Amino acid sequence: MKPCHAIVLFDAVGTLIEPIESIANIYHRLGVKHGSKLNRTVLKERITLARRNFFNVGESAQTRFADSESPAPLLAELESTDEIERELWKQLVFDVFEDLDSPDSLFSELWSYFEKPEHWRLFTDVEACWSELQMHGIEIGLASNFDSRLSSIVDQLVPISNADYLFCSSQVGFRKPSPLFFKQIRSAIECINPQSKEDLSIFMVGDDFQNDCVAPRLAGWEAVWLNRRMPIGSETNFGATKKREVTSLYEFTQWALAHLGYSR
């Protein structure tokens, strides 16, 4: 049976949008401009490690929260504001470019670079997915670990510029995989739609298995993992629950319409 009110929220980077130029290339090109001697291969490795250290990328959400007897300190680590996000990215840049005495100017240029919509593009399957969902009256939006720069990026990219909802962690107050990220978003949606509170069903779709599949399910949402990179079945199932896994947003659209009871 079709739920009275279903909303589909998508992660941003890696799910809907990507930089036109690879992150490693951008860091290398601008790093050289500011005097860095690190080669692209070394930079790519250092960026991956720094993201893990500063943004907990790849950490198990289930281990972090579901199995924790004292989640409060863990929640505090995932607090998010524009100031916190900017400082974390600044620390990451300083950590990555170990050969520069003072990477302040490099960081400022990198921060501004990723704010400009012309440096981002939609994945090729986004437009068809969003058009089909919207044609069936399904509300859609973004729920992303990002800062307020996301608004200016999204505003210039059709069709996601027409999103019904836009949630970024710096405005929500917490980053994924914190359960408070999902709790705050649900509360915000319920305030907008108080009449559908009891029958509200929120779906999370994203390319990060931990942040976009495991974490929202721990928070009571439905979730679909967009597995763009690896063969189906490469990740273990989420507990005893068979995970929903798609390789493209075309495939997700077919699943969503069938699951919600719409005929194509």
N, C-alpha and C positions, 0 to 999 in steps of 0.2 A: 504494500500500500504506500502511495506517495505521501511523504511527510507534509504537514501543513506548511512548514516554512523551512526550506533547506537553503543553506548558504555555502558556497564553495570559496575558500580562501587559498590563495596561491603564495608560495614563497616567491621572492623576487629573483635574486642572482642565482643563475644555474637552472632556474625553472622557467621564468618568463623572459629574463634579459641576461645579456652577457656583454662584457667589454668587446668592442670591435677589434681591438688589438689585445693579445694575450697579456695577462698581468705580469708575467715574467719579462716579456719584451718591454712593457711600459717602464717597469722598475729599472731594467737595464739601461734603456735609452736615456731616461731622465737622470739615472745615477751617474752615467758617464758624463752627462752635461754638467753635473755638479762635482765632478772630480773623482768619482769612484773607479777603482780598478777591478772590481769583482766581475767575473764573467757571468754570462747568462745562466749556465748550468749551476754554478755555485749559488747564484741569487735565487733560483727556483727552489733549491733545497732549503735555503735559509728562510724563505718566505713560508714554505710549508711547515717547517718547525716552529717558526714564530707564531703562525696562526694557531697552532696547537697549544702553544704556551700562553698566549695572551687572550685567545678567544675560545679555548677548550674545544677546538674542532676535532671531531672524531671520538670524543669521550662518550661512554655509554650513559644515556639518559636513564635507563632502567636501574643501573647500578648506582648512579648518582642520587636518584630520588626515591625510587620504589623500595630499595633495600637499605635506605639510610634511616638510622634511629634518631638522628638529629639533623634535620634538613636546613635549619635556620642559617647556619654559616654558609651553606652551599647556595642558598637563595641570595644571600647578600653579595656573593661573588658575581652574580649574574644581574645585578642592578644596572640600569641603563638610562643615561641622559645624553643629550648632545655633547655635554662637556666630558662625560666619561668615555663616550665612543671616540671622540677626537683625541683624548689623551691616550687611550689604548692603541689607536693607530699610530700616534706619534712615537710611543714606546716601541711599537713593532718596527717602524722605519729606522729608528735609532739602533735597534738590535740587529736588523738585517744588514745595514750598512756600517759594519764594524770598522771599515777602513777610513771613514770620514770622521774628522774631529768634531764637527758640528753640522749635522744634517738638517738644521732648522729650515733653511731655504728649500731644500729638496722636499721635505715633508709638506711644506706649504704648497709647492707646485703639484705634488701628488694629490693632496687633498682637493685642490681646485680642479684638477684634471678629471677626477671621478665624479665631480658634481655636474659636469656639462653633459646634457642629453645627447649631443652629437658624438660622444665617445661610447655610447651604448647602442645596442640593437636588440630587437625581439628575436627569439627563436622562431623558426619558420612555421611551427605548428601552433603558435599562440593565437593568431588572428582567427583561424577557422574554429578553434576550440571556444574562444570567448563569444564569437558570433553565434555559434550553435546554442550555447548555454543561454545567452541573452535572448535568443529567438524564442526559447521555451519559457522565458520568464524567470529563470534562475538567477538569483542575486550572486554577484561575484566580487571579489576584492583581493587585496594583498595583505599578507601578514609576514613581515620580514625582519630579520636582524639587520637594522640599518639605522641611520640618523636622519635628520630632517632634510638632507640632500635628496632623499628618495622622492620627495614630492615634486621637486623641479625636474627630475629625470622623467618620472611617470607622466607629468603634464604634457610632455612633448611626444609621447609614444602612443599612437592609436593602435589597438582599441583599449589598452589598459588605462589610458587617460580617462576613460569613462567608467572606471571602477565604482561600484556602489560603496566600497569600504577601502580605506587605506590605513593600515596599522604598521608602524615601524617601532622597533624596540625602544628607541630613545623617547618616544612619546608614550608608549605603554608603561615604561618604567622598569621593565625586565627583558632580558634576552632569552630566546629559546636556548636550551630546553627547560628553562624554569617553568614549573606549573603555573606560576603567577602570570606569566605571559599570556597563557591561554585563558586563565580565569578572568583577567582584566578585560580581554577582548570580548569574551562572552558577556560579561556584565555591561560593556559598552553597547553591544548589539541589542541586548535585552532592554536597555534604556531607550534605544531608538524604536524598538518594536515590542513594547510591553505586552501587547495582545497575543503575541505568539510565543511567549516565554516557555510555556509548558511543552509545546510541540516543536521547539527550535532544534534543528539538527545541523551541526556545523561540520564541514568536511575540510581537512587540510591536505593540500597537495604540494609536494616539494621533492627536491633532488637529494636532500640530506636525510639518510635513513634514520639517524638518531633524533635530529631536531624536528623533522617534518613527518615522521611516521611513529616512532616509539613515543616521543614526548607528548604529542597531542593525544595519543591513545591513553597514556597514563592520566591525562587530564579529562578523560571522558569523551573526547571527540572521536569521530571517524577519521581515518587517514589513508591516503594512497601515496605510495612511494613512486616517484618518477625516476626510474632507473635508466638514465641516458647513457651511462658509461659501461656497465657490466652486463654479462649475460644473465637472463632471468634465473633466479635460484642461487645466485652467488652469495647472498646473505642468509643467515639462519633465520628461521621464523621467529616472530615476536611471541615468546612463550608458547602457549598451546593454540594461539590464534593464527590462523592462516593469513598471512599478510597479503594485502592487495598491492600488486606490483605491475606497473605499466612501463613501456619503453618510450612512449611519446604521448603528447597531449591529444593526438588523434585517437589513440587507443583509450585514453582516459575519458574522452568525450563519449565514446560508445558505451563504456562501462557506466558512466554517471547517468546517462539518459535511461539506460535499462534499469539501473539500480533504483532510480527515483520514479520509475513508472511511466516515463515518457516514451512515446513511439516516435521514431525518426521519420 
